[in-house]
C-alpha cells in the first residue's frame, strides 16, 4: 500500500489545485445567486448567523472575513472562500485517484470532469459559500478509500478510519445533508467486517469511527452554541433548544413527496442536471407531466439537443450504477464500498428532502466519478473521459459558465431601472431560477411585487387575496404615472422555478393571464434590461390619471 501512496506527488497535487482555482476565478460573475444577498448582509453587518442545516458555514465565513481584515471586501471574500474550497477539494480528489493507482493524465481528466460539472460551475465561481463543505467531503472520501483498501490488504487502517469520521463530522457541521454518507459508510464497513470476522469483532473494530463521528460532531455543535450565547446571536436558552429549534426550522422547508410517479423522474433528472446544463428540458418535462405544456415547436431543436445530452449523461450514470452494483456485490475490487456509501447517502437525503437546490446535488460528483474509475472498465473510462468530458466542457462552459462570467450586470441593471422608471412596478418572482434573471437585479427605488413571496408568506396561498393585493399595487402604480411590467409570469416558454410551485399552490399561468386580461391591456413582450416582459396598461375606459 505504501508504494501506491507514494504516487501522489505534492507538486502534482498543488498544480491541480492552482489550475482549478485560476479557472474558477476567471469564471466569477457579478450575479448574486440564491442566498448570496443574505450572506452579504450578515458579513456587512458583522454578525453571526446560526442555522443548524449549515451550522458553521456562515460563522466560519465571518471568522475568515475578520481574520483577513476585510481587505477583499465582502463579495470577493466570499468568492475566494468558494473558489479555494473547490480547488482544495479537486486537489484532494486528484490525490485520491493517484493513490488508488490511476495514471496522472487519467486523474487530471477525472478532476476536469468534476470541475466542469454543472452544479459546481453554478455554485463555485460565486459568493454562495455552500461549497465550503467541499474539502471536508473530499477528505472524508479520501480517507474512507484508504481505510477500505488498507483493510482489504490485511492492515488495520485505523488512522484513516478516524480521519474519515472526523472530516465527515466537520462536513455535517457545514452542511447537514452529508450526514447520511457518513452513516452509510459505517454500515457498509460493518456488514463487510461482520462477514469476515463476525458481528462482535466488526462492531468493536468500527467503534473508533462511531466515537470520532459523535465526539467531533457534538464538540462542534457545542462550540457553536457557546459562541452563539457569547455573542448574543441565539434566543435558545439551552443546547437542546438550540438544536431542536434549528431542526424544526430546517424541517419546515422540507417539501416531501409530490407524487410517486413524479419523484423518481425528478430525482433522475436532477442527478443528470448535476453534471449537465439542461436549461429547459426539466421544466418543460414537468409541465408536460401536469398537462400544462405549451406549444414547443419554436424551441424543439434546443430541446432535442438537451434530450440527447441528457440521454448521454443518463446512460453513463446508469452504466456506472449497474456495473458498480454488480462488482460491489461480487467484491471484485477494493475501493467500491466507499464511493457507493457516499453516492447512496447523497441519494437518501436528496430524495427525502425533495428540493432542486444545487447544494443537495454536488455531493454526488466526487463519489460518482470515483466509482466509475474504480470499476476499471476501459469502455466506461472512454465514455466518461473521452466522450462525456469534452461534451460537458463545451456545453457547460459555453452555455452557462462563460456567459454568466461575462454578464454585464451593472449595465443590465441600469437598463432595467430605466425601462421601469422611478414610479414603475416590477411584477415577477423573487426565487432564483438557476440562470441569470432579473430577479437577481438590485434596483433601488423600484417597487416589486414578487408573486411567490406574497403567495407563500402574506396571503398563504389564498388566490383571491393575492390577486386583490396585486390589483391594488397595479392601481397605485397607474395612479402615480408609473409603468407596470410583468416578468416571466406571462411567458409561455418559461416554466422555470418558481412558476411550477406557484401554479401548484393555486395560481397557474392561465388563471393569472385571465385575471390580468380582464382588467388591463396587455402588450409585449418588450425588452427590459435584456429580458422579455409584458406591459400592463389601464383600459381606455378605466384609465388612471396621475394627480
TIKEDREN-684320 format. One record per residue (C-alpha): residue number from 0; residue in one letter; x, y, z. Coordinates in steps of 0.5 Angstrom, whole numbers, padded with zeros to 4 digits. Each point is the difference from the previous one (the first is absolute). Layout:
N
<NUM,'A',<X,Y,Z>>;
...
//
This chain:
547
<0,'X',<0000,0000,0000>>;
<1,'X',<0006,0005,0001>>;
<2,'X',<0002,-0001,-0007>>;
<3,'X',<-0006,0002,-0002>>;
<4,'X',<-0001,0006,0005>>;
<5,'X',<0007,0003,-0003>>;
<6,'X',<-0003,0001,-0007>>;
<7,'X',<-0004,0006,0003>>;
<8,'X',<0006,0006,-0001>>;
<9,'X',<-0001,0006,0004>>;
<10,'X',<0002,0004,-0006>>;
<11,'X',<-0006,-0003,-0005>>;
<12,'X',<-0005,0001,0006>>;
<13,'X',<0002,0007,0000>>;
<14,'X',<0000,0001,-0007>>;
<15,'X',<-0007,-0003,-0001>>;
<16,'X',<-0003,0005,0006>>;
<17,'X',<0003,0006,-0003>>;
<18,'X',<-0002,-0001,-0007>>;
<19,'X',<-0007,-0001,0003>>;
<20,'X',<0000,0006,0004>>;
<21,'X',<0002,0004,-0006>>;
<22,'X',<-0005,-0003,-0005>>;
<23,'X',<-0006,0001,0005>>;
<24,'X',<0003,0007,0002>>;
<25,'X',<-0001,0002,-0007>>;
<26,'X',<-0007,-0002,0000>>;
<27,'X',<-0002,0004,0006>>;
<28,'X',<-0006,0004,-0002>>;
<29,'X',<-0003,0006,0003>>;
<30,'X',<-0007,-0003,0000>>;
<31,'X',<-0002,-0002,0007>>;
<32,'X',<-0004,-0007,0000>>;
<33,'X',<-0004,-0003,0005>>;
<34,'X',<0001,0002,0008>>;
<35,'X',<0006,0005,-0002>>;
<36,'X',<-0004,0006,0002>>;
<37,'X',<-0001,-0003,0007>>;
<38,'X',<0008,-0001,0000>>;
<39,'X',<0002,0007,-0002>>;
<40,'X',<-0005,0003,0005>>;
<41,'X',<0003,-0005,0006>>;
<42,'X',<0007,0002,-0001>>;
<43,'X',<-0002,0007,-0002>>;
<44,'X',<-0003,0000,0007>>;
<45,'X',<0006,-0003,0003>>;
<46,'X',<-0005,-0005,0004>>;
<47,'X',<0000,-0008,0000>>;
<48,'X',<-0006,-0004,-0002>>;
<49,'X',<-0001,-0007,0002>>;
<50,'X',<-0004,-0005,-0004>>;
<51,'X',<0000,-0007,0002>>;
<52,'X',<0000,-0002,-0007>>;
<53,'X',<0006,0004,-0001>>;
<54,'X',<0003,0001,0007>>;
<55,'X',<0007,0002,-0001>>;
<56,'X',<-0001,0003,-0007>>;
<57,'X',<-0002,0007,0001>>;
<58,'X',<0004,0001,0006>>;
<59,'X',<0006,-0003,-0003>>;
<60,'X',<0000,0004,-0006>>;
<61,'X',<-0001,0006,0005>>;
<62,'X',<0006,-0002,0004>>;
<63,'X',<0004,-0001,-0006>>;
<64,'X',<-0002,0007,-0002>>;
<65,'X',<0002,0003,0006>>;
<66,'X',<0007,-0003,0000>>;
<67,'X',<0001,0003,-0007>>;
<68,'X',<-0001,0007,0003>>;
<69,'X',<-0006,0000,-0006>>;
<70,'X',<0006,0002,-0005>>;
<71,'X',<-0004,-0003,-0006>>;
<72,'X',<-0007,0003,0002>>;
<73,'X',<-0006,-0005,0002>>;
<74,'X',<-0001,-0002,-0007>>;
<75,'X',<0007,-0002,-0002>>;
<76,'X',<0001,-0003,0007>>;
<77,'X',<-0006,-0005,-0001>>;
<78,'X',<0002,-0001,-0007>>;
<79,'X',<0007,-0002,0002>>;
<80,'X',<-0002,-0005,0005>>;
<81,'X',<-0005,-0003,-0005>>;
<82,'X',<0006,-0001,-0005>>;
<83,'X',<0005,-0002,0004>>;
<84,'X',<-0005,-0005,0003>>;
<85,'X',<-0001,-0003,-0007>>;
<86,'X',<0008,0000,-0001>>;
<87,'X',<0002,-0004,0006>>;
<88,'X',<-0006,-0005,-0001>>;
<89,'X',<0002,-0001,-0007>>;
<90,'X',<0008,-0001,0002>>;
<91,'X',<-0002,-0005,0006>>;
<92,'X',<-0004,-0004,-0005>>;
<93,'X',<0006,0000,-0005>>;
<94,'X',<0004,-0003,0006>>;
<95,'X',<-0005,-0005,0001>>;
<96,'X',<0000,-0002,-0007>>;
<97,'X',<0007,-0001,0000>>;
<98,'X',<0001,-0004,0006>>;
<99,'X',<-0006,-0004,-0003>>;
<100,'X',<0005,-0002,-0006>>;
<101,'X',<-0003,0004,-0005>>;
<102,'X',<0005,0004,-0005>>;
<103,'X',<0002,0007,0000>>;
<104,'X',<-0004,0002,-0006>>;
<105,'X',<-0006,-0004,0001>>;
<106,'X',<0000,0003,0007>>;
<107,'X',<0000,0007,-0003>>;
<108,'X',<-0005,-0001,-0005>>;
<109,'X',<-0005,-0003,0006>>;
<110,'X',<0002,0006,0004>>;
<111,'X',<-0002,0004,-0006>>;
<112,'X',<-0007,-0004,-0001>>;
<113,'X',<-0001,0002,0008>>;
<114,'X',<0002,0007,-0001>>;
<115,'X',<-0005,0001,-0006>>;
<116,'X',<-0006,-0003,0003>>;
<117,'X',<-0006,0005,-0001>>;
<118,'X',<-0001,0001,0008>>;
<119,'X',<0007,0001,0001>>;
<120,'X',<0000,0005,-0005>>;
<121,'X',<-0006,0003,0002>>;
<122,'X',<0002,0001,0008>>;
<123,'X',<0008,0000,-0001>>;
<124,'X',<0001,0007,-0003>>;
<125,'X',<-0005,0004,0004>>;
<126,'X',<0000,0002,0007>>;
<127,'X',<-0005,-0005,0002>>;
<128,'X',<0004,-0004,0005>>;
<129,'X',<-0003,-0006,0001>>;
<130,'X',<0006,-0003,-0003>>;
<131,'X',<0004,0001,0006>>;
<132,'X',<-0002,-0007,0001>>;
<133,'X',<0003,-0003,-0006>>;
<134,'X',<0007,-0001,0003>>;
<135,'X',<-0002,-0004,0006>>;
<136,'X',<-0005,-0004,-0004>>;
<137,'X',<0006,-0002,-0005>>;
<138,'X',<0005,-0001,0006>>;
<139,'X',<-0005,-0005,0003>>;
<140,'X',<-0001,-0004,-0006>>;
<141,'X',<0008,0000,-0001>>;
<142,'X',<0001,-0003,0007>>;
<143,'X',<-0006,-0004,-0001>>;
<144,'X',<0003,-0003,-0006>>;
<145,'X',<0007,-0001,0004>>;
<146,'X',<-0004,-0003,0005>>;
<147,'X',<-0003,-0005,-0004>>;
<148,'X',<0006,-0002,-0004>>;
<149,'X',<0004,-0001,0006>>;
<150,'X',<-0005,-0005,0003>>;
<151,'X',<0000,-0004,-0007>>;
<152,'X',<0008,0000,0000>>;
<153,'X',<-0001,-0003,0007>>;
<154,'X',<0002,0006,0004>>;
<155,'X',<-0004,0004,0005>>;
<156,'X',<-0001,0007,-0003>>;
<157,'X',<-0002,0003,0007>>;
<158,'X',<0003,0006,-0001>>;
<159,'X',<-0003,0001,-0007>>;
<160,'X',<-0007,-0002,0003>>;
<161,'X',<0001,0005,0006>>;
<162,'X',<0002,0006,-0005>>;
<163,'X',<-0006,-0002,-0005>>;
<164,'X',<-0005,0000,0006>>;
<165,'X',<0003,0007,0003>>;
<166,'X',<-0001,0003,-0007>>;
<167,'X',<-0007,-0002,-0001>>;
<168,'X',<-0002,0003,0007>>;
<169,'X',<0003,0006,-0003>>;
<170,'X',<-0004,0000,-0006>>;
<171,'X',<-0006,-0002,0004>>;
<172,'X',<0001,0007,0003>>;
<173,'X',<0001,0004,-0006>>;
<174,'X',<-0006,-0004,-0004>>;
<175,'X',<-0004,-0005,0004>>;
<176,'X',<-0002,-0003,-0007>>;
<177,'X',<0007,-0004,0000>>;
<178,'X',<-0002,-0004,0007>>;
<179,'X',<-0003,-0006,-0004>>;
<180,'X',<0006,-0001,-0004>>;
<181,'X',<0004,-0001,0007>>;
<182,'X',<-0005,-0005,0003>>;
<183,'X',<-0001,-0004,-0006>>;
<184,'X',<0008,-0001,-0001>>;
<185,'X',<0000,-0002,0007>>;
<186,'X',<-0006,-0005,-0001>>;
<187,'X',<0003,-0003,-0006>>;
<188,'X',<0007,-0001,0003>>;
<189,'X',<-0004,-0003,0006>>;
<190,'X',<-0003,-0005,-0005>>;
<191,'X',<0006,-0002,-0003>>;
<192,'X',<0004,-0001,0006>>;
<193,'X',<-0005,-0004,0003>>;
<194,'X',<0000,-0005,-0006>>;
<195,'X',<0008,0000,0001>>;
<196,'X',<0000,-0001,0008>>;
<197,'X',<-0006,0000,0003>>;
<198,'X',<-0005,0006,0002>>;
<199,'X',<0003,0001,0007>>;
<200,'X',<0007,0001,-0002>>;
<201,'X',<-0003,0004,-0006>>;
<202,'X',<-0003,0005,0005>>;
<203,'X',<0006,0000,0004>>;
<204,'X',<0004,0002,-0006>>;
<205,'X',<-0005,0005,-0002>>;
<206,'X',<0000,0003,0007>>;
<207,'X',<0005,0006,-0001>>;
<208,'X',<-0003,0002,-0007>>;
<209,'X',<-0007,0001,0004>>;
<210,'X',<0003,0003,0006>>;
<211,'X',<0004,0005,-0004>>;
<212,'X',<-0006,0002,-0004>>;
<213,'X',<-0004,0001,0006>>;
<214,'X',<0005,0004,0004>>;
<215,'X',<0003,0004,-0005>>;
<216,'X',<-0007,0002,-0003>>;
<217,'X',<-0003,0001,0007>>;
<218,'X',<0006,0004,0002>>;
<219,'X',<-0001,0005,-0006>>;
<220,'X',<-0007,0000,0002>>;
<221,'X',<0001,0002,0007>>;
<222,'X',<0005,0005,-0002>>;
<223,'X',<-0005,0003,-0005>>;
<224,'X',<-0005,0001,0006>>;
<225,'X',<0006,0003,0004>>;
<226,'X',<0002,0005,-0005>>;
<227,'X',<-0008,0002,-0001>>;
<228,'X',<-0001,0001,0007>>;
<229,'X',<0006,0004,0001>>;
<230,'X',<-0001,0005,-0006>>;
<231,'X',<-0008,0000,0002>>;
<232,'X',<-0002,-0003,-0007>>;
<233,'X',<-0005,-0005,0002>>;
<234,'X',<-0006,0000,0004>>;
<235,'X',<0001,-0007,0002>>;
<236,'X',<0000,-0001,0008>>;
<237,'X',<0004,-0006,0000>>;
<238,'X',<0004,-0005,-0005>>;
<239,'X',<-0007,-0005,-0001>>;
<240,'X',<-0004,0006,-0002>>;
<241,'X',<0006,0003,-0005>>;
<242,'X',<0000,-0007,-0003>>;
<243,'X',<-0008,-0002,0000>>;
<244,'X',<-0001,0007,-0003>>;
<245,'X',<0004,0000,-0005>>;
<246,'X',<-0002,-0007,-0002>>;
<247,'X',<-0007,0003,0000>>;
<248,'X',<0001,0006,-0005>>;
<249,'X',<0004,-0005,-0005>>;
<250,'X',<-0005,-0005,0000>>;
<251,'X',<-0006,0005,-0001>>;
<252,'X',<0004,0001,-0007>>;
<253,'X',<-0001,-0007,-0002>>;
<254,'X',<-0005,-0001,-0006>>;
<255,'X',<-0001,-0007,0001>>;
<256,'X',<-0002,-0005,-0006>>;
<257,'X',<-0004,0004,-0006>>;
<258,'X',<-0002,-0007,-0002>>;
<259,'X',<0002,-0007,-0001>>;
<260,'X',<0000,0001,-0008>>;
<261,'X',<0004,0006,0000>>;
<262,'X',<0005,-0001,0006>>;
<263,'X',<0005,-0005,-0004>>;
<264,'X',<0000,0004,-0006>>;
<265,'X',<0001,0006,0003>>;
<266,'X',<0006,-0003,0004>>;
<267,'X',<0003,-0003,-0006>>;
<268,'X',<-0001,0007,-0004>>;
<269,'X',<0003,0004,0006>>;
<270,'X',<0006,-0005,0000>>;
<271,'X',<0001,0000,-0007>>;
<272,'X',<0000,0008,0001>>;
<273,'X',<0005,0000,0005>>;
<274,'X',<0005,-0002,-0006>>;
<275,'X',<-0003,0003,-0006>>;
<276,'X',<-0003,0007,-0001>>;
<277,'X',<-0007,-0001,-0003>>;
<278,'X',<-0004,0007,0001>>;
<279,'X',<-0007,-0002,-0002>>;
<280,'X',<0000,-0008,-0001>>;
<281,'X',<-0002,-0001,0007>>;
<282,'X',<-0005,0006,0001>>;
<283,'X',<-0004,-0002,-0007>>;
<284,'X',<0000,-0007,0002>>;
<285,'X',<-0003,0001,0007>>;
<286,'X',<-0005,0005,-0004>>;
<287,'X',<-0002,-0006,-0005>>;
<288,'X',<-0001,-0005,0006>>;
<289,'X',<-0005,0005,0003>>;
<290,'X',<-0003,0002,-0006>>;
<291,'X',<0002,0007,-0001>>;
<292,'X',<0005,-0001,-0006>>;
<293,'X',<-0001,0006,-0005>>;
<294,'X',<0002,-0001,-0007>>;
<295,'X',<0007,-0002,0000>>;
<296,'X',<0002,0001,-0008>>;
<297,'X',<0004,0006,0001>>;
<298,'X',<0004,-0003,0005>>;
<299,'X',<0000,-0007,-0003>>;
<300,'X',<0007,0000,-0003>>;
<301,'X',<0003,0002,0007>>;
<302,'X',<-0004,-0005,0004>>;
<303,'X',<0002,-0006,-0005>>;
<304,'X',<0008,0002,0002>>;
<305,'X',<-0002,0001,0007>>;
<306,'X',<-0003,-0007,0000>>;
<307,'X',<0006,-0003,-0004>>;
<308,'X',<0005,0003,0005>>;
<309,'X',<-0005,-0003,0006>>;
<310,'X',<0000,-0007,-0003>>;
<311,'X',<0008,0000,-0001>>;
<312,'X',<0001,0002,0008>>;
<313,'X',<-0006,-0004,0002>>;
<314,'X',<0002,-0006,-0004>>;
<315,'X',<0007,0001,0003>>;
<316,'X',<-0003,0000,0007>>;
<317,'X',<-0004,-0006,-0001>>;
<318,'X',<0006,-0004,-0002>>;
<319,'X',<0004,0002,0006>>;
<320,'X',<-0005,-0002,0004>>;
<321,'X',<-0002,-0007,-0003>>;
<322,'X',<0008,-0002,-0001>>;
<323,'X',<0001,0003,0007>>;
<324,'X',<-0005,-0003,0004>>;
<325,'X',<0002,-0007,-0004>>;
<326,'X',<0007,0001,0002>>;
<327,'X',<-0001,0002,0007>>;
<328,'X',<-0004,-0006,0002>>;
<329,'X',<0005,-0004,-0003>>;
<330,'X',<0006,0003,0004>>;
<331,'X',<0004,0001,-0006>>;
<332,'X',<0004,0006,0001>>;
<333,'X',<0001,0003,0007>>;
<334,'X',<-0002,0007,0000>>;
<335,'X',<-0007,0000,-0002>>;
<336,'X',<-0004,0000,0006>>;
<337,'X',<0003,0007,0002>>;
<338,'X',<-0003,0003,-0006>>;
<339,'X',<-0006,-0004,0000>>;
<340,'X',<-0001,0003,0007>>;
<341,'X',<0000,0007,-0002>>;
<342,'X',<-0004,-0001,-0006>>;
<343,'X',<-0006,-0003,0004>>;
<344,'X',<0001,0004,0006>>;
<345,'X',<-0001,0006,-0005>>;
<346,'X',<-0006,-0003,-0004>>;
<347,'X',<-0003,-0001,0007>>;
<348,'X',<0000,0007,0002>>;
<349,'X',<-0002,0003,-0007>>;
<350,'X',<-0006,-0005,-0001>>;
<351,'X',<-0002,0001,0007>>;
<352,'X',<0000,0008,0000>>;
<353,'X',<-0002,0001,-0007>>;
<354,'X',<0003,0006,-0002>>;
<355,'X',<0004,0002,-0006>>;
<356,'X',<0005,0004,0003>>;
<357,'X',<0007,-0001,-0002>>;
<358,'X',<0002,-0001,0007>>;
<359,'X',<-0003,-0006,0000>>;
<360,'X',<0003,-0003,-0006>>;
<361,'X',<0007,0002,-0001>>;
<362,'X',<0001,-0005,0005>>;
<363,'X',<-0001,-0006,-0005>>;
<364,'X',<0006,0003,-0004>>;
<365,'X',<0006,-0003,0003>>;
<366,'X',<-0002,-0007,0002>>;
<367,'X',<-0004,-0001,-0007>>;
<368,'X',<0007,0002,-0003>>;
<369,'X',<0004,-0004,0004>>;
<370,'X',<-0005,-0006,0000>>;
<371,'X',<0001,0000,-0008>>;
<372,'X',<0007,0000,0000>>;
<373,'X',<0001,-0006,0006>>;
<374,'X',<-0004,-0004,-0005>>;
<375,'X',<0006,-0001,-0004>>;
<376,'X',<-0004,-0001,-0007>>;
<377,'X',<0003,0003,-0006>>;
<378,'X',<-0006,0002,-0003>>;
<379,'X',<-0003,0003,0006>>;
<380,'X',<0006,0005,0000>>;
<381,'X',<0000,0001,-0007>>;
<382,'X',<-0008,0002,0001>>;
<383,'X',<0002,0004,0006>>;
<384,'X',<0006,0004,-0002>>;
<385,'X',<0000,-0001,-0008>>;
<386,'X',<-0007,0002,-0001>>;
<387,'X',<-0004,0003,0006>>;
<388,'X',<0006,0004,0002>>;
<389,'X',<0001,0004,-0007>>;
<390,'X',<-0007,0001,-0001>>;
<391,'X',<-0001,0003,0007>>;
<392,'X',<0006,0004,0000>>;
<393,'X',<-0003,0003,-0007>>;
<394,'X',<-0008,0000,0003>>;
<395,'X',<0001,0003,0007>>;
<396,'X',<0005,0005,-0001>>;
<397,'X',<-0002,0003,-0007>>;
<398,'X',<-0008,-0001,0002>>;
<399,'X',<0001,0002,0007>>;
<400,'X',<0007,0002,0003>>;
<401,'X',<0003,0005,-0004>>;
<402,'X',<-0007,0004,-0002>>;
<403,'X',<-0001,0000,0007>>;
<404,'X',<0007,0003,0002>>;
<405,'X',<-0001,0005,-0006>>;
<406,'X',<-0007,0002,0002>>;
<407,'X',<0000,0008,0000>>;
<408,'X',<-0003,0000,0007>>;
<409,'X',<0000,0008,0001>>;
<410,'X',<-0002,0002,-0007>>;
<411,'X',<-0006,-0005,0000>>;
<412,'X',<-0002,0002,0007>>;
<413,'X',<0000,0008,-0003>>;
<414,'X',<-0004,-0002,-0006>>;
<415,'X',<-0005,-0004,0004>>;
<416,'X',<0000,0006,0005>>;
<417,'X',<-0001,0005,-0006>>;
<418,'X',<-0006,-0005,-0003>>;
<419,'X',<-0004,0000,0006>>;
<420,'X',<0002,0008,0002>>;
<421,'X',<-0001,0002,0007>>;
<422,'X',<-0007,-0001,0001>>;
<423,'X',<-0001,-0006,-0003>>;
<424,'X',<-0002,-0007,0003>>;
<425,'X',<0004,-0007,-0002>>;
<426,'X',<-0004,-0006,0001>>;
<427,'X',<0003,-0007,0000>>;
<428,'X',<0004,-0005,0004>>;
<429,'X',<0005,0001,0006>>;
<430,'X',<0003,-0007,-0001>>;
<431,'X',<0006,-0001,-0004>>;
<432,'X',<-0002,-0005,-0006>>;
<433,'X',<0007,-0002,-0001>>;
<434,'X',<0002,0004,-0005>>;
<435,'X',<0002,0008,-0001>>;
<436,'X',<-0007,0003,0001>>;
<437,'X',<-0003,0007,0002>>;
<438,'X',<-0002,-0003,0007>>;
<439,'X',<0007,0001,0002>>;
<440,'X',<0001,0007,-0002>>;
<441,'X',<0001,0006,0005>>;
<442,'X',<-0005,0005,-0002>>;
<443,'X',<0000,0005,0006>>;
<444,'X',<-0007,0004,0000>>;
<445,'X',<-0003,-0004,-0005>>;
<446,'X',<-0007,-0003,0003>>;
<447,'X',<0000,-0008,0000>>;
<448,'X',<-0006,-0005,0000>>;
<449,'X',<0003,-0007,0001>>;
<450,'X',<-0006,-0005,-0001>>;
<451,'X',<0004,-0006,0003>>;
<452,'X',<0002,0004,0006>>;
<453,'X',<-0007,0003,0001>>;
<454,'X',<-0004,-0006,-0001>>;
<455,'X',<0005,-0004,0005>>;
<456,'X',<0001,0005,0005>>;
<457,'X',<-0006,0005,0000>>;
<458,'X',<-0006,-0003,-0003>>;
<459,'X',<0001,-0007,0002>>;
<460,'X',<-0002,-0003,-0007>>;
<461,'X',<-0007,0004,0000>>;
<462,'X',<0000,0001,-0007>>;
<463,'X',<-0006,0005,0000>>;
<464,'X',<0004,0004,0006>>;
<465,'X',<0007,0000,-0004>>;
<466,'X',<-0004,0003,-0007>>;
<467,'X',<-0003,0005,0004>>;
<468,'X',<0006,0002,0003>>;
<469,'X',<0003,0000,-0007>>;
<470,'X',<-0005,0005,-0003>>;
<471,'X',<0001,0005,0006>>;
<472,'X',<0007,0000,-0002>>;
<473,'X',<-0001,0001,-0007>>;
<474,'X',<-0005,0005,0001>>;
<475,'X',<0004,0004,0004>>;
<476,'X',<0006,0000,-0005>>;
<477,'X',<-0005,0002,-0005>>;
<478,'X',<-0002,0006,0004>>;
<479,'X',<0007,0003,0001>>;
<480,'X',<0001,-0001,-0007>>;
<481,'X',<0005,-0006,0000>>;
<482,'X',<0001,-0005,-0005>>;
<483,'X',<-0002,-0008,0002>>;
<484,'X',<0004,-0005,-0003>>;
<485,'X',<-0001,-0008,0001>>;
<486,'X',<0006,-0004,0000>>;
<487,'X',<0000,-0008,-0001>>;
<488,'X',<-0007,-0001,0003>>;
<489,'X',<-0004,0001,-0007>>;
<490,'X',<0006,-0003,-0004>>;
<491,'X',<-0003,-0007,-0003>>;
<492,'X',<0007,-0002,-0002>>;
<493,'X',<0003,0001,0007>>;
<494,'X',<-0002,-0006,0005>>;
<495,'X',<0006,0001,0005>>;
<496,'X',<-0001,0000,0007>>;
<497,'X',<-0004,0003,0004>>;
<498,'X',<-0005,0000,-0006>>;
<499,'X',<-0002,-0007,0002>>;
<500,'X',<0000,0001,0007>>;
<501,'X',<-0005,0006,0000>>;
<502,'X',<-0004,-0004,-0005>>;
<503,'X',<-0001,-0006,0005>>;
<504,'X',<-0002,0005,0005>>;
<505,'X',<-0006,0002,-0004>>;
<506,'X',<0003,0005,-0005>>;
<507,'X',<0001,-0003,-0007>>;
<508,'X',<0002,0005,-0005>>;
<509,'X',<-0006,-0001,-0004>>;
<510,'X',<-0004,0003,0006>>;
<511,'X',<0005,0006,0001>>;
<512,'X',<-0001,0002,-0007>>;
<513,'X',<-0007,-0001,0000>>;
<514,'X',<-0001,0005,0006>>;
<515,'X',<0005,0005,-0003>>;
<516,'X',<-0003,0000,-0007>>;
<517,'X',<-0007,0001,0003>>;
<518,'X',<0003,0006,0004>>;
<519,'X',<0005,0003,-0004>>;
<520,'X',<0003,0001,-0008>>;
<521,'X',<0006,-0005,0000>>;
<522,'X',<0005,0001,-0005>>;
<523,'X',<0007,-0003,-0002>>;
<524,'X',<0005,-0003,0001>>;
<525,'X',<0004,0006,0001>>;
<526,'X',<0008,0001,0001>>;
<527,'X',<0001,0002,0007>>;
<528,'X',<0007,-0001,0002>>;
<529,'X',<0001,-0005,-0005>>;
<530,'X',<-0005,-0004,0003>>;
<531,'X',<-0007,-0001,-0003>>;
<532,'X',<-0006,0003,0004>>;
<533,'X',<-0007,0001,-0001>>;
<534,'X',<-0003,0007,0001>>;
<535,'X',<-0007,0002,0003>>;
<536,'X',<-0004,0006,-0002>>;
<537,'X',<-0006,0002,0003>>;
<538,'X',<-0006,-0001,-0005>>;
<539,'X',<-0002,0007,-0003>>;
<540,'X',<-0007,0000,0004>>;
<541,'X',<0003,-0001,0006>>;
<542,'X',<0007,0004,-0001>>;
<543,'X',<0003,0003,0006>>;
<544,'X',<0002,0007,0000>>;
<545,'X',<0006,0002,0004>>;
<546,'X',<-0001,0005,0006>>;
//
